[in-house]
Amino acid sequence: MGEDRMSLGPLELTDGRWRLGDAERSDGHWVEFRPDGLHQHEPDSEGQLIPWSRIMDGIRLTWGKHAWSTNNRGQYTLKGMVATRDGGWLHMTLRHPYEDHQLRFDQHPRPYRAVDALRLEALLRQLTADGRLHVLGDPDWVGRAAACLAGGENRRITSRSLRGAVSEALAAAGPGNA
């Protein structure tokens, strides 16, 4: 990775912006964390913006070509990597109007460690539960949280260990400015 690149599973800092998925592909799909919300980028479109205030719960990542293919949610290799290479989906429940919604992203050429993807998902869920998703619009805050969550062993991934890692990351990242 280049000097201005840091990652946590499919989440990557490129040119000062945090993006979920491979933003380098001209024909690709990715989700950008902006101060005003999640922005879905897609080919031949201006994309769509989901304001932070509309996201209620149900945040999860799934893997595969289709959003409804939730069987691939937990398929990982014996070496602890995400098994599929067909892309991914960020699922959430929105309010006003209430609806289930998915944002598509293409995977990077590099493989994702299972622990990184699961820690990212746990972070998103905790921020949603705390009503603090808007801090994801602050690139510095995301960088501190991602740095704390990245690395470590890629085994014994339990709910308790994920909660502990996210608690440490939230403390290390601070309150955020967004």
Salt bridges, closest charged atoms under 4 A:
GLU12 OE1 - ARG5 NH1 3.85
GLU12 OE1 - HIS108 NE2 3.28
GLU12 OE2 - ARG110 NH2 3.37
GLU24 OE2 - ARG5 NH2 2.82
ASP27 OD1 - ARG25 NE 3.59
GLU32 OE2 - ARG17 NH1 3.00
GLU32 OE2 - ARG34 NE 3.49
GLU32 OE1 - HIS41 NE2 2.92
GLU99 OE2 - ARG54 NH2 3.08
ASP106 OD2 - HIS29 ND1 3.61
ASP106 OD1 - ARG104 NH2 3.95
ASP116 OD2 - ARG113 NE 3.07
GLU121 OE1 - ARG73 NH2 2.68
GLU153 OE1 - ARG155 NE 2.64
